[in-house]
Structure formats: C-alpha cells, structure tokens
C-alpha cells in the first residue's frame, strides 16, 4: 500500500509539473518572453503544428516567428497584445518520463497595426518528455475551433502594463 501511495503521489506531482510547464508557456507568450517560450520545448526536434501559423520540426523557427510578432514595435511601443487562458487539462502520464496532454485555449489579441481585436478558441494536443530533469513539450498541435476578428471601436485606448517596459 505504501509503494502504491508513493506512485500515486509521484504521478500527481508529474501532472502538476506539466500543468506548470504549460502555464509558463502561455505566460511567456503574454509577457513577450521569447527565451521562456523556446525553453518550454525540447532542445531539438519538437514537432509544432499551429495551423495557420505553420508547422515545424523544431521549436527554433517558431520561436523566431514568436519573437518577431510579439516584440514588434511602432514608435517605440508594442503593437500586439495577447492573452492566453488554458483550461480543461487532461494530462496522462504514459510512462517513465513521458506524458500526453489536451487543453482548451481561450485567446484574445489586440492588434494595433490592424486596429482589431481577435477572439479565438481551440484545442491543444501535446506530448511531453523529461529532458534534463524537467518536463518539456516534444509535440504541440493547436487546432482552432473558431475565431472572430472585429475592428476596435473608434476612440479605443490600449494602455500597456508594466511588463511592456521590461519585455525583451
């Protein structure tokens, strides 16, 4: 019984570590942090499929696109503001150092270049492995469920928070 309890606690700790990884990934997206974004994935060979944004056999090309979009500035200020909220995690530890996960994403973006707001939802299907003692994503596929883009009403003011001054 004690060893069964220890295995169950270990599995719960692994699931919580994977949840922390995914939440850190979304936090990196919203905070415009390319290094933390890239560090969410395995060093080499991560399979990433973000639908319209593209599919990649390594995280480096996607991290470059992320940095270019997230850090884009006009007149010294950021022009893209994202909000990622992940919900409904289904995490399954599949073996020693391997797991799968499914998440629902609620996404909102303000784009000051196009003067639009985008609302979107979709599903992530992930695979995770332990690399150097930490959980990392080895596969990340996003399937959009629906999206809506609408113009920002005239007179809309977007006030960047403090992170915008330190992001990069």
C-alpha positions in Angstrom: 0.0 0.0 0.0 2.8 2.5 0.8 4.5 1.9 -2.5 1.2 2.3 -4.3 0.6 5.6 -2.5 4.1 6.8 -3.3 3.5 6.0 -7.1 0.1 7.9 -7.0 1.7 10.9 -5.3 4.6 10.9 -7.8 2.1 10.8 -10.7 0.2 13.7 -9.3 3.4 15.7 -8.9 4.3 14.9 -12.5 0.8 16.1 -13.7 1.2 19.3 -11.7 4.7 19.9 -13.1 3.3 19.5 -16.6 0.5 22.0 -15.8 3.1 24.4 -14.6 5.1 24.0 -17.8 2.0 24.7 -20.0 1.0 27.7 -17.9 4.6 29.0 -18.0 4.5 28.7 -21.8 1.3 30.8 -22.0 2.7 33.3 -19.5 5.8 33.6 -21.8 3.5 34.3 -24.8 1.7 37.0 -23.0 4.8 38.5 -21.4 6.6 38.6 -24.8 9.4 36.4 -23.5 11.0 34.5 -26.4 13.5 32.7 -24.2 10.9 31.3 -21.9 8.8 30.4 -24.9 11.6 28.5 -26.5 12.6 26.9 -23.2 9.2 25.3 -23.0 10.2 22.8 -25.7 12.8 20.1 -26.0 16.2 21.3 -27.2 15.9 19.6 -30.6 13.2 18.0 -32.7 10.0 19.4 -31.2 7.1 18.9 -33.6 4.9 22.0 -33.6 1.8 22.5 -35.7 0.0 25.8 -35.1 -2.3 25.5 -38.1 -2.4 28.8 -40.0 0.9 29.9 -38.3 2.7 26.9 -39.7 4.1 23.5 -38.8 7.7 22.9 -37.8 10.1 20.1 -36.9 11.9 22.1 -34.3 10.9 24.9 -31.9 13.6 27.4 -33.1 11.8 28.6 -36.2 8.5 29.1 -34.3 10.4 30.9 -31.5 11.8 33.3 -34.2 8.3 34.0 -35.5 7.0 34.5 -32.0 9.8 37.0 -31.2 9.2 38.9 -34.4 5.5 39.3 -33.8 5.5 39.7 -30.0 8.3 42.2 -29.9 7.2 44.2 -32.9 7.2 47.9 -32.0 5.9 51.0 -33.7 7.0 54.4 -32.4 8.7 52.6 -29.5 5.6 50.8 -28.3 4.4 47.3 -28.6 1.5 46.8 -31.1 0.4 43.2 -30.4 -1.1 42.3 -27.0 -2.1 38.7 -26.3 -4.0 36.9 -23.6 -3.8 33.1 -23.4 -6.0 31.2 -20.9 -5.7 27.4 -20.9 -8.5 25.3 -19.3 -9.8 21.8 -19.1 -6.4 20.0 -18.8 -6.4 16.3 -19.5 -2.9 15.0 -18.6 -1.9 11.4 -18.8 1.4 10.1 -17.7 2.1 7.4 -20.3 5.4 6.0 -19.0 8.6 6.9 -17.2 9.3 10.5 -18.4 6.5 10.6 -21.0 3.0 12.1 -21.0 0.3 13.5 -23.2 -2.0 16.4 -22.6 -5.0 18.1 -24.1 -6.0 21.7 -23.3 -8.7 24.2 -24.3 -7.3 27.6 -25.2 -9.2 30.9 -24.8 -7.3 33.5 -26.7 -7.7 37.3 -27.1 -5.4 39.6 -29.1 -5.4 43.3 -29.6 -3.6 44.3 -32.8 -2.8 48.0 -33.0 -1.4 47.7 -36.5 -4.7 46.4 -38.0 -6.7 48.1 -35.2 -8.5 44.9 -34.5 -9.4 42.5 -31.6 -9.3 38.8 -32.2 -11.1 36.2 -30.0 -10.4 32.6 -30.6 -10.7 29.2 -29.0 -9.2 25.8 -29.9 -7.6 22.7 -28.6 -4.0 21.8 -27.9 -2.8 18.2 -28.1 0.6 17.9 -26.6 3.3 15.3 -25.9 5.8 15.8 -23.0 9.1 14.3 -22.1 11.5 14.8 -19.3 14.7 16.5 -20.5 17.5 17.4 -18.1 15.2 16.6 -15.2 12.3 18.9 -16.3 9.2 18.4 -18.3 9.3 19.9 -21.8 6.9 19.8 -24.8 8.1 17.5 -27.6 4.9 17.9 -29.6 2.4 20.7 -29.6 -0.5 20.8 -32.0 -3.2 23.5 -31.9 -6.5 23.1 -33.7 -8.6 26.2 -33.9 -12.3 25.7 -33.1 -13.5 29.2 -34.0 -12.2 32.8 -34.3 -13.7 36.2 -34.6 -11.9 39.4 -35.6 -13.5 42.7 -35.2 -12.4 46.3 -35.6 -11.6 48.2 -32.4 -14.2 50.9 -31.8 -13.2 54.4 -32.6 -11.5 56.0 -29.6 -10.3 52.7 -28.1 -7.3 53.3 -25.9 -4.9 50.4 -25.1 -2.7 51.0 -22.1 0.3 48.7 -21.9 1.0 47.3 -18.5 4.4 47.4 -16.8 5.7 44.3 -18.5 5.8 46.1 -21.8 8.5 48.3 -20.5 10.7 45.3 -19.5 9.8 42.7 -22.1 12.6 41.6 -24.3 
